[in-house]
């Protein structure tokens, strides 16, 4: 890894920790604040809403500034509101803190993706972006289980203190190691909004929100799947999540190499097909514990392998609005999170087994494949048209 990419990885570590550790802390927070677990679950939704709102908004507000200043400001907001989360006295104040802590999430990954691609060696842009997402995978492997353990055995507020400390360390390394890249904005806010008139951009958004939503349908209900279908003890679930996290570390590297070796949209299509096949296997074969563990590792790898190809695909598509496009992709991932959890829960609510969310996820992944094929088959615009469009945008 280049030294200049290390601060981006650290930021990904902090963001990944605060996003995913909430799932394990819900019972502790509910008990401490005297609320129900479903009410505590609104804290997850508030964070996701913050990501969706903040990703395009903060990027558009800040895009006249150099990337380094933007990333420092975003990480400062992230650190401040995770610190506030640690001291929030009530459910309402914690709900507000989680919303504001989510605001810089998508913008950080969006701006960071563009910065990583600009710092990369020629032909290795996606691998550079995957180094930033490596922080997210390490979070699922190390700091999320650690933060959950701290919350269970001591106090959940300490976990947010750990996240805030990661934010402070990230600020230091952003200041010291990230180069001061120049502003790369070629238009203005109005011209950047033309991105949303692009059919290709909307297809990428749909691939992200629907296709990756398939894996969220699976992972949202992985605990009851493992205990009720695979018949592991409840004490084993934490270690199974570590296995999924290890898969994410491996998948992140594979996704970056795939996107640099093939067209990113084709890499997305291949990975979505693999996702659909894996989720079908989970639906049919999770009764066998050994196979269930193997599939958990593979599904974990696929869950993050898509991140770099989709991100570089949007950056290549959103010429003149790269940061906005990359941030919108991050918002789309969180929409996929919500859709996957929603649709995956429907068969459970109908009284079907806990393996059914994986089947729902397979259908969503196949829908993502179909959208990717539409994008592949679309005729590429002539260079003269591209030049004309950019001139109009400017």
N, C-alpha and C positions, 0 to 999 in steps of 0.2 A: 504494500500500500504506500502511495505517496504521502509524505508528511502533511501536505496541504489538505488531503482528504480526511485525515484523522478527526478534526473538529466536527465534520459533517457526520461521521460515524458516531461520535459521542452524542451529538444532538439526537440522532436516531435511537440511541440507547435510552436516553431520558424519555423521549416521546413514546417509544414502545413500552417502556416500563409503566408509565402513568396510564396508558390506554388499556393495557391488558391485565394489569394487576387488580383492577376494580372487580373483575369477575370473582376472584378469590376472596376479596375483602368484604363483599356484600353482607354476609351474616354478621361479621364483627361490627361493621358500621351500623347496621340495623339495630343491633343489640345496644350499642353505646348511645345512639341518638333516639332510642325508643320509637322506632318506626318499623313497618313491616319490610320484609325482603323485597316484595314487588315495588314498594315505595323507594327503597334504596336502589332498585334497578333503574329508576329514573335518572340516577347520577350517570349511568352509562349513556343513556339517551341524550342527556344534556351535553356531555362531552362531544358525542357524535354530531349533534346539532351545531356546536361551536366550530367543528372542523368544516362542515359544509358551508356555514356562513362566512367563516374567516378566510378560507382558502382563496376565493376570488377577490374578496373585498380588500384584504390586507395587501395582496400582491398589486392590485390596481392603485391603491393609495400610495404605495411605496416605490413604484417602478421607476421613478425619476432619480432614485438614489442609487449609489453603488451597491452591488450585491453584499459586500462585507458588512456595510452599515445596516442593511435590511436584516441580514441573518442575526446580527448582534441585537437589534431591536426585538426581533421575534423571540429570541431565546431569553431576553430580559423579561418579556411579558410571560412567557412560559414559566420561568423560575419564580416570578412574583406570585402568580396565581396558584402554583403548586405549594408555595410557602403558605399562602392564605388558606389553602385546603387543609394543611396540617393544623391550623388553629381555628378553623371554622366552628363557631359555637352551636350551630343548629343545622337542621336539614336544609332549610331554605338558603342559608349562606353558603353551605357546601355545594348546593345545586348551582348557585350563581358562580362559585369559584370554578367548578368543573366546566361550565359553559365557557368562561373566559380563558381557562387553561387550554381548551380545545381550539380556540381561535387561531393560534400560530401554527398548529400542527401541519395542516395541508400546505400553508404558505411556506413553511420551513422546508418541507420535502420538495415543494415545487421549485423554489428558488435554489435550493441545494442541488437538485437534479441538473438544472441548467449550469450552475457553477461547476459541478463535477464533470459535466460533458466538456466544458471549456478548459478545464485543467487536464483532461485526459490526453494520452498519446493518440495519434491518428489511428482510427479503426478500433479503438478500445473505449469508446464513450459509454457503452452500456455496462462494461465491467467496472468503470469508474463509478457509475451510478449505483451499481450493486454494492460497492464498498460503503456507500452511505447507508443503504438498506441493511448492511451487515449489522449495524447497531441495533436495528429492530429485531433481527434474528437472535442476536446475543441476549437481548432483553428477555425473549421468550425462553431462552435456555438457562439463563443465570439470574438476572435481577427480578424477574417476575416471580419465580418460585421463592427466591430469597425474601422479596417484599411481602409475599403472602405468608411466609413463615414468621416474619417479624410481626406482621399484623395479628396473626393468630396467637402467638406466644407472648407478645408484649402489648403493643398498642398500634392500631391502624394509622394513627397520626404520624408515627415514626416513619412509616413507609413513604408518606408524602415528603417527609423531611429528607429521606434518601434521594428521592427524585429531585428535590430542590437543590441538593448538593451536587448531583450530576449536572444540573443546569448551570450552576456556578462554575464548575470545572470546564464545562463546554464554552462558557463565555470567555474564560481565560485563554483557552486554546484557539478559539476563533480570533481573538485579538492578536495572539502571538504568531500563529501558523497559517492562517488563511490569507492568501495574497489579496492585495487591494485591486481587484479587477475593475475596469472602467464600466460605466453605464453602457448597456447594449440595447437601449430602447430606440427603435427606428420610427415609431409612430407615437400616438397619444392614446388616452383612455378610449376615446371614441373609435379609433381605428382598431385597437386591440379587441374591442367588443365584436368586431366583424368575425372573430373566431366562431361565434355562436351561429353564424350564417353558413358555416362550412358543414356540408353533409359528412365529410370524412371525420371531422371532430366529433360530431354527434354519434357516429358509428363507434368511435373509440370509447366515448362515454358509456354507450350501451354495452359494449363488450366488457368494460370494467364493472359496471353496476350489476349486470345480469350474470355474466360469465363467472366472475370471481365470487359473486353472491352464492354460487353453488357450494363453494368450500366453507363459507360462513354458515350455511345451512347445516353442514356436518359438524363443524367445530363448536358451534353454539350449544350443541347437545351431546358433546363427547363424553361428559361425565356419566349421565344415565346410560348411554350406549355401552360404555365399558363395564358398568356395574350390573346392568339388567340384561344385556344381550351377551357380552363376552364373559360375564360372571367373575370379574376381578373384584377384589375388596375395595371399599371406598378409600382406604389408606394408600392404595396403589395408584390412584388417579393422578396425584401430583407427579409421580415418577413417569407416568405415561405422557403427561404434558411435557415433561423434560425431553422425552423421546421425540415428540412432535417438534419441539424447539430445535433439537439437533438436526432433524430433517430440514427445518427451515434454513439452518446455516448452510447445509449442503446445497439445497435447492437454490439459494440466493446466488451462489457461485455459478451453478449450471445455467441459470436464467441469464446472467450477464454474458456468459460465453456464447450461448445460443443466439442472443440478440446481436452480437457482434459478428457472428459467423453466417447468419442468414438474415433475410429481410425480417425486421421486427414483427410485422403482421403475420408472417408465416410461422415464426417462433411462437406467437400467441396462439395461433390455431392448433399447432402441434401440442402445446402444453394444455390447452383446454380439452382436447381429445383425451389426452392422458388423464386429466382430472376426471372426466366423465367415466372413463373405464375404471379408475380407482374407486370412485364413489359407488359405482354399481357393484364392484367386488366387496366393498364394505357392507352394502345392503344384504348381499347374499351370503357372505362368508364370515361375518363378525362373530358367529357362534364359536369359532375356533380361536383360542387365545393367541397362539403363535402367529397365525395368519393375521389376526386383528392387530397385533403389535407391528407387524411388517407393514400393513396397510396404513397404520397411523404414521409411521415414519415417511412413507411415500407421499401420503396426502399432505403432511406437514411441509415436505420439500416442494410440492407443487403449489402450495398456498402462497409462497413467497417468490417462487421462480418466475411467476408472471409479472412481478412488479417492475423489473428493469426493462423487459421488452415493451410493455405497455407505456412506460414513461418515455422511453426513447422514441417510440412511435408517435406519441403526441407532440413531443418536442420537434420532431421532423415535420410534422403536419402543421403545427402552429407557428409558421415562420412570421417573425415580427411580433409575436405574442407568446414566446416560448414559456416565460415564467407563468403567465396566466394559464396557459394550456396545461403545464405540468401540475399546477396547483389544483385545477379543476379535476384532473385525473385522481388526485388524492381525495378530493371530495367525493368522487364517484366510488372509490374504494369503500368509503364509509356508508354511502347509500347501499352498496352491495352488502355490507355488514348488516344493515338494518333489514333489507329485503330477505337475505338468507335466513336470519333469525325468525322473521315473520312467517315466511312460507314454510320453513322447516318445522315450525311449531304447529302448523295446521293439522297434519296427520296425527300428531300426538294428542292434540285437543279432541280429535275425532275418535280417540281410543285405540289407535294403531300403535305398533311397536316403536321402540326408540331407534330402530335401524331405518325407519322410513324417512327421516330427514335426509339421509344420504341419497335415497332415491330421488327425492325432490331436488337435491343438489345436482345430481347427474343430469336431470332434465334442464336445469338452469345452465349448466356447463355446456350442454349440447346446443342450447339457444345461443350461447356466446360463440360457439364454433360457426353456426350459421351466419351470424352477424359478421364474424371475421372473414368468412368466404365472400360475403357481399362486398366487403371492403377490398379484398384481394382482386375481385373481378371488375371493380370499378375502373374505368379508363383513366389513366394518368393525364393530368392537364398538360397541354403543350407549354414549353418554356415561355413563349410569347404571352400566353394567358397569365402565367404566374407573374411575369414582370408587370403586366398591365394591372393585375389585381393589387400588387404591392404599391404601385404608383397611386392607385385610387385610395388605398388605405392610408397612405402618408398624406 
